[in-house]
């Protein structure tokens, strides 16, 4: 079924045409008005005349022997040997179809079809002779007419069986647009409409066969397969098509390609089996002829190589010679594609009624006679020279086909026969459509129609291009722009039966559709020749699961790869991803790296332990301030409260309370108002607190100086109004700083993705670092000044001052905030807020405990010391 070399064909055509033109006809001398046949070909065939005749080319004998030609001897006819029962059944299918059409009152009414069938004897030269005879006829003499009118000997030809024969024949007959409809030629090269304008076929081309095979591979996810092809144009052409189509479809890779030798080459076969054993591919596809597979399987059996899933091309899917008990342990479970099976009603009865008396041949030998001689092992009267005679007794014609067992009568698996049947009907329907044309509305020049009297072959080609009918089996038949039929294959499975026989069962079909190749499989029917009874895995590398990507192995096909996990922040959400995709900004990869999930958000929350602890401490400090304030208000007339400037003490307690409360603004998800308020409230509260302490310290120093001779004038600058005014002025400065800061570059909430890849840290950016530094610097300035003044007044008499307590409290305050700066800078995310809250709470508690702890102790625990006398006594004794 392969293609011979183009150069050989071109030379063959030219030489053959030259020989035939000089050998076949001689033009008479009477002004070239007629042609006389010089020599007849004694071709093996079968004929029946009709109003319109169809030709047929079939392989009734599968081999032939050519005698040696010499320049002195008369050329002798080749000898055809090896009667092919299948080929004979193909020919008789055409006879049956023609007779069935003649009985059909709706198809070609009032027109009788005839036929002329020839045997190509498995030889190109004989098939080519037969094609020329069909095109020109074997009349002894015919007149030449100027207009070349008249019906040709045949209006169309069914055949040939082989691609090579069809190529050779169509190359010549295509020049005259004589239509050929092949039932078995599959070479995809025959789809070339420019080279073969009148060629049609009812069998899918090899191109579709390859695509059908790829669909089976993709269905079972077999991405790593071996390919064996025959060493001819058929196999090599398929190999090229398979490689290109497989790459385009992305259906897999070839683990190896090996060429099966034509001859008996044990070394080559051993090497092929060695390659198969060494490969990890468990699926082997074989495009070859039965002789190739038979020799290969002999070597497979010899090396006992099991565990393979075989995929058969249509050339050997149904071959009986391979279905032996020796091969079935290895070939059992084979999947293959086969020509579409059809049912032809009444065909078996027709075959059983075949008799030599029914068919008479005008020239050559009747294939029916030869069939009769072969099946009954008898012989008729001697055949013309050159044809093999059957041995044994003479045939009487009384033999009964019902008493003979032959594969000829098994019509349960009609495949090539069904294609012949469709080819005959295609020609008949095209002829029928042509004859239905209404004069003046035809498709040809001047809206003319074709007719039997002036039938041109190209007119039938026109209608064949447009033929469309449905067979009695329910299959639609039409041809595309390349002359190819709507492709469809049956998917077959080899099942070994307990009795040692083999059943080839239909498990699905693959056909062409608008969306591409459509595969239908009944997997529950498929027999798998493995212990698991399940389809095998045939992959070079395991599929990369979601969350990983494929990385090709260097020097290996694309099907061989490593699976690399996606890096953080990237995902792959499908199997066998080539690349990992980055997640959007606010998303991050999950642990499996197969989907993007929203990033975790981080901020100092009221719901986490740290936030709960800080909130509790803040509220506790606020509560303690409130309690102390209540105690001081309740005991406001006692010497302990009055001796230490009660008004500033109350204001200081209020400011400390605000310091504790402002820490709550640092907890929770940052909002614009909380970001703006937290630092302003913090800065103003602490300045108010430190201002009170500073004024208290200054008052202590002023009172001490006033107690000395000549120092009374000092107190006039530290009266109650001046004290309040000083506190307000100092606090107003901080308020002004905060106002300028908020107006010029206000703090704002910010989603920080720099600290962590998988988290979004919600924080407040200060806006202006200078503003924030000035705010802290101002607090630090007042605190430092308070500390220095308190330190200078630490040794003054106790009854005049609380300088020691202020010194100690400011020491705690400064220590906390000095430690705060590096801790704050180096703390990421929510921990920066936690550090600031801790600093606020620690400094606030330090001031609260250091300043008010001893006083509350005396007021509550040692009330006897809360008297003027006790306080003054302490001062006197101290002095």
C-alpha positions in Angstrom: 0.0 0.0 0.0 3.1 2.2 0.0 4.2 4.6 -2.7 7.0 3.8 -5.2 9.6 6.4 -6.0 8.2 9.3 -8.1 11.0 9.1 -10.6 10.4 5.4 -11.2 6.7 6.1 -11.8 7.3 8.9 -14.2 9.7 6.8 -16.3 7.3 3.8 -16.1 4.4 5.9 -17.3 6.2 7.3 -20.3 7.7 4.0 -21.3 4.4 2.1 -20.8 2.4 4.7 -22.7 4.9 4.6 -25.6 4.8 0.8 -25.7 1.1 0.6 -25.5 0.5 3.2 -28.1 2.6 1.2 -30.6 1.8 -2.2 -29.4 -1.9 -1.9 -28.6 -3.3 -0.1 -31.7 -2.4 0.5 -35.3 -3.9 3.4 -37.2 -5.1 2.4 -40.7 -3.8 4.2 -43.7 -7.2 5.6 -44.8 -6.6 9.1 -43.5 -6.5 7.9 -39.9 -10.2 7.2 -39.9 -10.1 4.1 -37.8 -7.9 2.1 -35.4 -7.3 -1.6 -35.4 -6.4 -3.7 -32.4 -3.1 -5.5 -33.0 -2.9 -7.5 -29.8 -5.2 -8.5 -27.0 -4.3 -8.9 -23.4 -5.6 -12.1 -22.0 -6.6 -10.7 -18.7 -8.3 -12.6 -16.0 -11.7 -11.0 -15.4 -15.5 -11.1 -15.4 -17.9 -9.1 -17.7 -21.5 -8.3 -18.2 -22.7 -5.7 -20.7 -25.2 -3.0 -19.7 -26.4 0.4 -20.8 -23.6 1.9 -18.7 -20.6 -0.2 -17.7 -18.4 0.1 -14.6 -14.9 -1.1 -14.4 -13.2 -2.9 -11.5 -9.6 -3.8 -10.5 -9.1 -6.4 -7.8 -6.4 -8.8 -6.6 -7.9 -12.2 -7.3 -4.4 -13.8 -7.4 -1.8 -12.4 -5.0 1.3 -13.2 -7.1 2.5 -13.6 -10.7 5.5 -15.0 -12.5 6.8 -13.1 -15.6 8.6 -15.1 -18.3 11.8 -13.9 -19.8 11.4 -11.9 -22.9 13.8 -12.1 -25.8 14.1 -10.2 -29.1 13.4 -13.4 -31.1 10.6 -15.0 -29.3 6.9 -14.0 -29.1 6.1 -12.2 -25.8 4.3 -14.5 -23.5 1.7 -13.6 -20.9 2.6 -13.6 -17.2 1.4 -16.5 -15.0 -0.9 -15.6 -12.1 -0.7 -17.9 -9.1 -2.0 -18.1 -5.6 -5.8 -17.7 -5.7 -6.9 -15.0 -3.2 -10.3 -15.9 -1.8 -10.6 -12.5 -0.1 -9.8 -10.7 -3.4 -12.4 -12.8 -5.2 -15.0 -11.9 -2.6 -14.1 -8.2 -3.2 -14.8 -8.6 -6.9 -18.0 -10.5 -6.3 -19.1 -7.7 -4.0 -19.1 -5.4 -7.0 -21.1 -7.9 -9.0 -23.6 -8.2 -6.2 -23.9 -4.4 -5.8 -24.4 -3.9 -9.6 -27.1 -6.5 -9.7 -28.8 -5.0 -6.5 -28.8 -1.6 -8.2 -30.3 -3.1 -11.3 -33.2 -4.4 -9.2 -33.7 -1.0 -7.6 -36.6 0.8 -9.3 -35.6 4.1 -7.7 -31.9 4.2 -8.5 -31.1 4.5 -12.2 -34.6 3.4 -13.3 -34.8 2.0 -16.9 -31.0 1.8 -17.0 -29.0 -1.4 -16.7 -25.5 -1.3 -15.2 -22.9 -3.6 -16.6 -19.4 -4.4 -15.4 -15.9 -5.4 -16.5 -13.7 -6.7 -13.7 -10.1 -7.6 -14.0 -7.5 -9.3 -11.8 -4.3 -7.4 -11.3 -2.5 -10.6 -10.0 -0.6 -8.6 -7.5 1.5 -7.0 -10.2 1.7 -3.4 -11.1 2.2 -4.0 -14.9 -0.9 -6.3 -15.1 -3.0 -3.8 -13.1 -1.9 -1.1 -15.4 -2.7 -3.1 -18.5 -6.2 -3.8 -17.1 -6.8 -0.1 -16.4 -5.9 0.8 -20.0 -8.1 -1.9 -21.3 -11.0 -0.5 -19.2 -10.3 3.0 -20.4 -10.1 2.1 -24.2 -11.8 -1.2 -24.6 -10.8 -4.4 -26.5 -12.9 -3.9 -29.7 -11.2 -5.2 -32.8 -11.7 -2.0 -34.7 -13.4 1.4 -34.1 -13.8 4.5 -36.1 -12.4 7.8 -35.1 -14.9 10.7 -35.0 -14.0 14.4 -35.1 -16.2 15.2 -32.1 -15.1 12.1 -30.1 -18.7 11.5 -29.1 -20.1 8.3 -27.7 -20.1 6.5 -24.4 -16.7 5.3 -23.1 -16.2 1.6 -22.4 -16.6 2.3 -18.7 -17.8 5.4 -17.0 -15.9 4.8 -13.8 -13.5 2.3 -12.2 -13.7 0.7 -8.7 -10.2 0.0 -7.4 -7.3 -0.5 -7.3 -6.5 -2.4 -4.1 -3.0 -1.0 -3.6 -1.8 2.6 -3.2 1.1 2.0 -5.6 -1.2 0.6 -8.3 -3.7 3.4 -7.7 -1.0 6.0 -8.0 0.3 4.6 -11.3 -3.2 4.2 -12.8 -4.6 7.6 -11.6 -1.5 9.4 -12.9 -2.6 8.3 -16.4 -6.3 8.0 -16.3 -6.5 11.3 -14.4 -5.4 13.0 -17.6 -8.7 12.0 -19.1 -10.7 12.6 -15.9 -11.8 9.0 -15.8 -13.1 8.6 -12.2 -11.6 5.9 -10.0 -13.0 5.0 -6.6 -10.6 2.8 -4.6 -11.7 0.7 -1.7 -8.3 -0.1 -0.2 -5.7 2.5 -1.3 -4.8 4.5 1.8 -1.7 6.5 1.0 -2.3 10.1 2.0 -0.5 11.3 -1.1 -3.6 10.3 -3.1 -5.4 13.2 -1.5 -3.3 15.5 -3.8 -6.1 16.9 -6.0 -3.8 18.6 -8.4 -2.0 15.3 -9.3 -5.0 13.0 -9.0 -8.1 15.1 -10.0 -10.4 12.1 -10.6 -9.4 9.8 -7.8 -11.8 9.0 -5.0 -11.8 6.4 -2.2 -14.1 4.9 0.3 -11.4 4.0 2.8 -9.8 6.7 5.1 -6.3 7.8 4.2 -3.3 7.0 6.3 -3.3 10.6 7.5 -6.6 9.9 9.3 -5.4 6.5 10.5 -2.5 8.2 12.2 -4.8 10.8 13.8 -7.1 8.0 14.9 -4.2 6.2 16.6 -3.2 9.4 18.4 -6.8 9.7 19.7 -6.5 6.3 21.3 -3.2 7.2 22.9 -4.6 10.5 24.3 -7.7 8.7 25.6 -5.6 6.3 27.8 -3.0 9.0 28.5 -0.3 6.9 26.8 2.3 9.6 26.2 5.4 7.4 25.9 5.1 4.9 23.0 7.3 3.0 20.6 6.8 3.0 16.9 7.6 0.2 14.5 7.1 0.7 10.7 7.6 -1.4 7.7 10.6 -0.7 5.4 8.7 0.7 2.5 7.1 3.9 1.4 3.9 3.1 3.4 5.7 2.7 6.7 8.2 5.5 6.2 5.4 7.9 5.2 3.3 6.9 8.2 6.4 7.5 10.5 6.8 11.0 9.2 3.1 11.8 9.5 3.0 10.2 13.0 5.9 12.2 14.3 4.6 15.6 13.0 0.9 14.9 14.0 1.9 13.7 17.5 4.1 16.8 18.1 1.3 19.1 16.9 -1.4 17.5 19.0 0.8 17.4 22.1 -0.4 13.9 22.7 3.0 12.4 23.7 6.4 11.4 22.5 8.1 8.6 20.7 10.4 6.5 22.9 11.9 5.0 19.8 11.3 4.4 16.0 12.4 1.1 14.5 12.1 0.0 10.9 11.0 -3.6 10.3 13.1 -5.3 7.6 11.5 -6.9 4.6 13.7 -9.9 4.4 14.5 -12.5 7.0 17.0 -10.5 9.1 17.4 -12.1 12.6 20.0 -9.7 13.7 17.8 -6.7 12.9 14.9 -8.3 14.7 17.0 -9.1 17.7 18.1 -5.5 17.9 14.5 -4.2 17.6 13.4 -6.5 20.4 16.4 -5.4 22.5 15.4 -1.7 22.1 11.8 -2.6 23.1 12.9 -4.4 26.2 15.3 -1.6 27.2 12.7 1.1 26.8 10.3 2.1 29.5 7.5 2.5 27.0 4.8 -0.2 27.5 2.8 0.7 24.4 4.1 -0.3 21.0 2.4 0.9 17.7 3.1 -1.1 14.6 2.4 0.0 11.1 3.4 -2.9 8.9 2.2 -5.9 6.9 1.4 -9.3 8.3 4.8 -10.8 7.2 6.6 -8.1 9.2 4.5 -8.8 12.3 4.8 -12.5 12.0 8.7 -12.4 11.9 8.8 -9.9 14.7 6.5 -12.0 16.9 8.7 -15.0 16.4 11.6 -13.1 17.9 9.3 -11.7 20.7 8.3 -15.3 21.6 11.9 -16.4 21.4 12.9 -13.8 24.0 9.7 -14.2 26.0 9.1 -10.4 26.1 5.7 -9.8 27.8 4.1 -6.8 29.4 3.5 -4.8 26.2 0.3 -3.2 24.9 0.3 -3.6 21.1 -1.5 -1.1 18.9 -2.2 -2.5 15.4 -2.7 -0.5 12.2 -5.5 -1.5 9.9 -3.1 -3.5 7.8 -2.9 -6.3 10.3 -5.7 -5.8 12.8 -7.8 -8.6 11.4 -5.0 -10.9 10.1 -5.8 -14.5 11.0 -2.2 -15.8 10.7 -1.2 -13.9 13.8 -4.0 -15.3 15.9 -2.2 -18.4 17.0 -1.9 -20.1 20.4 1.8 -19.4 20.2 1.4 -15.6 19.7 -1.7 -14.9 21.8 0.0 -14.8 25.2 1.9 -11.8 23.8 -0.7 -10.3 21.4 -3.7 -10.8 23.6 -5.4 -7.5 24.4 -4.1 -5.9 21.2 -6.0 -2.7 20.2 -6.2 -1.9 16.6 -8.2 0.1 14.1 -10.0 -1.6 11.3 -12.0 -0.6 8.2 -15.5 0.1 9.1 -17.6 -3.1 9.2 -20.8 -3.2 7.3 -23.7 -5.5 6.7 -24.7 -6.4 3.1 -28.1 -8.1 3.2 -28.4 -11.1 1.0 -24.7 -11.2 0.2 -24.1 -14.7 1.7 -27.0 -16.2 -0.3 -25.5 -14.5 -3.4 -22.1 -16.1 -2.8 -23.7 -19.5 -2.3 -25.5 -19.2 -5.7 -22.3 -18.5 -7.6 -22.0 -20.9 -10.6 -19.7 -20.8 -13.7 -22.8 -21.1 -15.9 -24.0 -17.7 -14.7 -20.9 -15.8 -15.8 -19.5 -15.9 -19.3 -16.4 -14.1 -20.3 -15.9 -12.5 -23.7 -12.1 -12.4 -23.5 -9.6 -13.9 -21.1 -10.4 -16.2 -18.2 -13.4 -16.0 -16.0 -12.5 -15.5 -12.3 -15.6 -17.5 -11.4 -14.2 -20.5 -13.3 -10.9 -20.1 -11.4 -12.7 -19.8 -8.1 -14.6 -23.0 -8.9 -11.4 -24.8 -9.8 -9.7 -23.6 -6.6 -12.4 -24.4 -4.1 -13.3 -27.9 -5.6 -9.7 -28.7 -6.7 -10.8 -29.6 -10.2 -10.3 -28.1 -13.6 -12.3 -27.1 -16.6 -11.1 -27.4 -20.2 -7.6 -26.1 -20.7 -7.4 -22.3 -20.3 -5.6 -20.0 -22.8 -1.9 -20.1 -22.6 -0.3 -18.4 -19.7 -2.8 -19.1 -17.0 -2.3 -21.7 -14.3 -4.6 -24.7 -14.5 -5.9 -26.5 -11.4 -4.9 -30.1 -11.1 -7.3 -33.0 -10.3 -10.4 -34.1 -12.1 -12.5 -32.1 -14.5 -15.1 -29.8 -13.1 -18.6 -30.9 -14.0 -20.5 -27.8 -12.7 -22.6 -30.1 -10.5 -20.5 -29.4 -7.4 -22.4 -27.8 -4.5 -21.0 -24.8 -2.6 -23.3 -25.6 0.3 -21.1 -28.7 1.0 -17.9 -26.6 1.2 -16.5 -24.8 4.3 -14.7 -21.6 3.2 -13.9 -18.2 4.6 -15.6 -16.9 1.5 -19.0 -17.4 3.0 -18.2 -15.7 6.4 -20.0 -12.4 6.0 -19.9 -11.5 9.7 -16.9 -9.2 9.3 -17.3 -7.4 5.9 -14.8 -4.5 5.9 -13.1 -4.1 2.5 -16.2 -5.6 0.9 -18.3 -2.9 2.5 -15.9 -0.3 0.9 -16.4 -1.9 -2.5 -20.1 -1.9 -2.0 -20.1 1.8 -1.1 -17.8 2.6 -4.1 -20.2 1.0 -6.6 -23.1 2.8 -5.1 -21.2 6.1 -5.2 -20.7 5.8 -8.9 -24.3 4.8 -9.3 -25.7 7.7 -7.3 -23.4 10.1 -9.2 -24.7 8.7 -12.5 -28.3 8.9 -11.2 -27.8 12.6 -10.2 -26.4 13.4 -13.6 -29.3 11.9 -15.4 -31.8 13.8 -13.2 -30.5 17.1 -14.5 -33.1 19.2 -16.2 -32.1 20.6 -19.7 -31.3 24.3 -19.5 -30.6 24.1 -15.8 -27.4 22.0 -15.8 -24.1 22.8 -14.2 -22.0 22.7 -17.4 -21.4 25.2 -20.2 -24.5 26.9 -21.3 -26.4 25.2 -18.4 -26.2 22.0 -20.3 -26.6 18.5 -18.8 -24.8 15.3 -19.3 -26.4 12.4 -21.1 -25.7 8.8 -21.9 -25.3 9.5 -25.6 -22.6 12.2 -25.0 -21.3 11.1 -21.6 -17.9 12.6 -20.7 -16.0 11.1 -17.7 -15.3 14.5 -16.2 -19.0 15.1 -16.0 -19.3 12.1 -13.7 -16.4 13.5 -11.6 -18.4 16.6 -11.1 -21.3 14.7 -9.6 -19.0 12.4 -7.6 -17.6 15.4 -5.8 -21.2 16.2 -4.7 -22.6 12.7 -4.1 -24.2 12.2 -0.8 -26.2 9.1 0.2 -26.8 6.7 3.1 -26.3 3.0 2.9 -28.7 0.4 4.0 -26.4 -0.1 7.1 -26.9 3.5 8.0 -23.6 5.0 7.0 -23.4 8.4 5.2 -21.2 8.4 2.2 -19.8 11.6 0.7 -16.5 12.9 -0.5 -14.5 16.0 0.6 -12.6 18.3 -1.6 -9.7 15.8 -1.8 -11.9 12.9 -2.9 -11.7 11.3 0.6 -14.7 9.7 2.2 -16.0 10.8 5.6 -13.4 8.9 7.6 -14.5 6.3 10.2 -12.7 3.3 11.7 -13.7 0.6 14.0 -11.6 0.0 17.1 -10.9 -3.7 17.6 -9.6 -5.7 20.6 -8.0 -9.2 20.5 -9.5 -11.6 23.0 -8.1 -15.1 23.6 -10.9 -17.6 24.3 -10.5 -20.7 26.5 -10.7 -23.1 23.6 -7.5 -21.6 22.1 -9.3 -19.5 19.5 -9.2 -15.8 19.2 -12.1 -13.3 19.0 -11.6 -9.9 17.5 -14.3 -7.8 19.1 -15.5 -4.3 18.3 -14.9 -2.0 21.2 -15.6 1.4 19.7 -15.1 3.6 16.7 -13.3 6.8 15.7 -14.6 9.1 13.1 -14.1 12.6 11.8 -16.4 15.3 13.0 -16.6 19.1 12.8 -14.6 19.3 16.1 -11.9 16.9 14.9 -11.5 13.2 15.5 -14.2 11.8 17.7 -13.3 8.6 19.6 -16.0 6.4 21.2 -14.8 3.5 23.3 -16.7 0.9 25.3 -14.0 0.3 27.9 -15.9 -2.4 29.8 -15.6 -4.6 26.7 -11.8 -4.3 26.4 -9.6 -7.2 27.4 -6.3 -6.1 29.0 -3.6 -8.7 28.9 -2.2 -7.7 32.3 -2.6 -9.1 35.8 -4.4 -6.0 36.9 -6.9 -6.3 34.0 -6.5 -2.5 33.7 -4.9 -0.4 30.9 -1.2 0.0 31.5 0.6 3.2 32.2 3.1 4.3 29.5 4.7 7.5 30.4 8.3 8.7 30.6 7.7 10.8 33.7 4.8 10.9 36.2 2.5 13.8 35.7 3.5 16.9 37.6 0.7 17.6 40.2 -0.7 21.0 40.8 1.9 22.9 42.9 4.8 21.9 40.7 6.1 22.7 37.2 7.8 20.6 34.6 11.5 21.0 34.0 12.7 19.1 30.9 15.5 16.7 31.2 18.4 17.8 29.1 18.7 15.8 25.9 15.4 14.0 26.5 12.0 14.4 24.7 9.5 16.8 26.1 7.6 14.0 27.8 10.6 13.3 30.0 10.9 15.9 32.8 11.3 16.5 36.5 8.7 18.0 38.7 10.0 21.1 40.5 7.9 22.6 43.3 6.8 26.1 42.8 8.6 28.7 44.8 6.9 30.8 47.5 4.4 33.2 46.1 3.9 31.2 42.9 1.4 28.5 42.1 0.3 26.0 39.4 -3.3 24.9 39.6 -3.3 22.3 36.9 -1.5 19.1 36.1 1.7 19.3 34.0 2.1 23.0 34.2 5.1 24.4 32.3 5.4 27.5 34.5 4.3 28.6 37.9 2.4 31.9 38.0 2.9 34.6 40.5 0.1 35.4 42.9 -1.4 38.9 42.9 0.0 41.4 45.4 -2.5 40.8 48.2 -2.4 37.0 47.8 0.2 34.3 48.6 0.6 30.6 47.7 -0.8 28.1 50.0 1.2 25.2 51.4 0.5 23.0 48.5 1.3 25.8 46.0 -1.8 25.0 44.0 -3.8 28.2 44.7 -3.4 31.7 45.8 -5.0 32.6 49.1 -5.3 36.0 50.6 -2.3 37.0 52.6 -2.5 36.9 56.3 -3.0 40.3 57.8 -0.9 41.3 60.8 -1.5 44.2 63.2 -1.7 44.5 66.9 -5.2 43.1 67.5 -7.4 43.1 70.5 -8.0 39.4 69.9 -4.5 38.1 70.2 -2.7 37.5 73.5 -0.2 40.3 73.2 -3.0 42.8 72.4 -5.2 41.5 75.2 -2.3 41.8 77.7 -1.5 45.4 76.6 -5.1 46.4 76.7 -5.6 44.9 80.1 -2.5 46.7 81.4 -3.7 50.0 79.9 -7.1 49.7 81.4 -5.5 48.7 84.7 -3.3 51.8 84.7 -6.4 53.9 83.8 -8.3 52.4 86.7 -5.4 52.9 89.1 -5.2 56.6 88.1 -8.9 56.9 88.7 -8.6 55.3 92.1 -5.6 57.5 93.1 -7.5 60.6 91.8 -10.5 59.6 93.9 -8.3 59.1 97.0 -6.7 62.5 96.5 -10.0 64.2 95.9 -11.4 62.5 99.0 -8.4 63.5 101.1 -7.9 66.9 99.4 -7.9 68.8 102.7 -5.2 66.6 104.3 -1.7 68.0 104.7 -0.2 65.4 102.5 -2.4 66.4 99.5 -2.2 70.2 100.2 1.5 70.2 100.9 2.4 69.1 97.4 0.3 71.5 95.2 -2.9 69.5 95.0 -4.1 71.3 91.8 -1.0 70.1 89.9 -1.3 66.7 91.4 -4.9 66.4 90.1 -3.9 67.6 86.7 -0.9 65.2 86.7 -3.3 62.3 87.5 -5.6 63.3 84.7 -2.7 63.5 82.2 -1.4 60.0 83.3 -4.9 58.7 82.8 -4.8 60.1 79.2 -1.4 58.5 78.7 -2.8 55.1 79.6 -5.8 55.6 77.4 -3.9 56.8 74.4 -2.1 53.5 74.3 -5.3 51.9 73.2 -5.1 53.8 69.9 -2.1 51.7 69.0 -4.1 48.5 69.2 -6.5 47.4 66.5 -6.5 47.6 62.7 -5.0 51.0 61.7 -7.5 53.5 60.4 -6.9 57.0 59.1 -8.3 58.6 62.2 -6.5 56.3 64.6 -3.2 56.9 62.8 -3.7 60.7 63.0 -4.9 60.6 66.6 -2.5 58.1 68.2 0.7 60.1 68.0 -1.0 63.5 68.6 -2.8 62.1 71.7 0.4 60.4 72.9 2.5 63.6 72.4 0.1 66.0 74.0 -0.7 63.7 76.9 2.9 63.1 77.8 3.8 66.8 77.4 0.9 67.7 79.7 2.2 65.1 82.2 5.9 66.2 82.0 4.9 69.9 82.1 3.1 69.3 85.4 6.1 67.5 86.8 8.4 70.3 85.6 6.2 73.0 87.1 6.0 71.1 90.4 9.8 70.8 90.4 10.2 74.5 89.7 7.7 75.3 92.5 9.7 73.3 95.0 12.8 75.2 94.1 11.0 78.5 94.3 9.6 77.7 97.7 13.0 76.7 99.0 14.5 79.9 97.8 11.7 81.9 99.3 12.4 80.4 102.7 15.8 82.0 102.7 16.3 85.6 103.7 15.5 88.0 100.8 13.9 85.3 98.6 10.3 86.1 99.2 10.0 87.9 95.9 10.6 84.7 94.1 7.2 83.2 94.9 5.3 85.9 93.1 6.3 84.3 89.8 5.0 80.9 90.9 1.5 81.5 92.0 -1.4 79.3 91.0 -2.2 81.3 87.8 1.5 81.2 86.7 1.6 77.4 87.3 -1.5 76.8 85.2 -0.3 79.2 82.6 3.1 77.5 82.3 1.5 74.1 81.9 -0.8 75.4 79.2 1.9 77.2 77.3 4.2 74.1 77.3 1.3 71.9 76.2 0.2 74.3 73.5 3.7 74.1 72.0 3.2 70.3 71.5 -0.3 70.9 70.2 1.1 73.3 67.6 3.8 70.8 66.6 1.1 68.1 66.2 -1.1 70.4 64.2 1.7 71.4 61.7 2.6 67.7 61.4 -1.0 66.5 60.7 -1.6 69.3 58.2 1.7 69.0 56.3 2.3 65.2 56.2 -0.3 63.3 58.1 0.2 59.8 59.3 -1.8 57.3 57.4 -2.6 53.5 57.3 -0.3 51.5 55.1 -0.2 47.9 53.8 3.4 46.8 54.3 4.5 43.8 52.2 8.2 44.2 52.7 8.5 42.6 56.2 7.0 39.3 55.2 6.3 37.7 51.8 3.2 35.9 53.0 1.8 38.6 55.3 0.4 42.0 54.9 1.4 44.2 57.9 -1.1 46.9 58.5 0.7 49.8 60.1 0.6 53.6 60.4 3.4 55.4 58.6 4.4 58.6 60.4 4.2 60.6 57.2 6.9 63.0 58.3 9.8 61.6 60.2 10.9 65.1 61.1 7.5 65.8 62.6 7.6 62.6 64.7 11.2 63.4 65.7 10.3 66.9 66.8 7.4 65.5 68.8 9.5 63.0 70.7 12.4 65.5 71.0 10.1 68.1 72.7 8.9 65.4 75.2 12.6 64.4 75.8 13.6 68.1 76.3 11.0 68.7 78.9 11.7 65.3 80.6 15.4 66.0 80.7 14.9 69.5 82.1 12.6 68.1 84.8 15.1 65.4 85.6 17.9 68.0 86.0 15.9 70.3 88.2 14.7 67.5 90.3 18.2 66.2 90.7 19.4 69.6 91.9 16.5 69.7 94.4 16.9 66.2 95.7 18.6 67.2 99.0 16.2 69.9 100.0 14.2 69.4 103.2 11.4 66.8 102.8 8.7 69.1 104.0 9.3 71.4 101.1 9.7 69.0 98.2 9.1 65.7 96.5 12.3 66.2 94.4 13.6 62.7 95.2 10.4 61.1 93.9 10.4 63.3 90.8 14.1 62.5 90.2 13.4 58.8 90.5 10.3 58.9 88.3 12.0 61.0 85.6 14.9 58.6 85.7 12.5 55.7 84.9 10.8 57.8 82.3 14.0 58.7 80.4 15.4 55.2 80.7 12.3 53.8 79.1 12.2 56.2 76.2 16.0 56.0 75.6 15.5 52.2 75.3 12.4 52.7 73.1 14.2 54.3 70.2 16.4 51.3 69.1 13.8 48.8 70.0 11.2 50.6 67.9 13.4 51.0 64.9 14.3 47.3 64.9 10.8 45.9 65.5 8.9 44.9 62.4 5.2 45.2 61.9 2.9 45.0 64.9 5.8 44.6 67.2 6.8 48.2 66.6 3.4 49.3 67.9 3.7 46.9 70.8 7.1 48.4 71.7 5.6 51.9 71.6 2.6 50.8 73.7 5.0 49.1 76.2 7.1 52.3 76.4 3.9 54.4 77.1 2.7 52.0 79.7 6.1 51.5 81.4 6.8 55.2 81.6 3.2 56.0 82.8 3.4 53.3 85.5 6.8 54.6 86.5 5.5 58.1 87.0 2.4 56.9 88.7 4.1 54.6 91.2 7.1 56.8 91.8 5.1 60.0 92.4 1.9 58.8 94.0 2.8 55.4 95.6 4.5 56.9 98.8 1.7 59.4 99.2 -1.1 56.9 98.9 0.8 54.7 101.4 0.8 57.5 104.0 -2.8 58.5 103.2 -4.2 54.9 103.3 -1.8 52.9 105.5 -0.1 55.5 107.8 -2.7 58.2 108.3 -1.0 59.2 111.6 1.7 60.7 109.4 -0.7 62.6 107.3 -0.7 65.6 109.7 0.9 69.0 109.6 2.7 68.3 112.8 4.1 65.0 111.5 5.2 66.6 108.3 6.7 69.6 110.0 8.3 67.4 112.7 10.0 65.5 110.1 11.3 68.6 108.6 12.5 69.9 112.0 14.2 66.8 112.9 15.8 66.7 109.5 17.0 70.2 110.0 
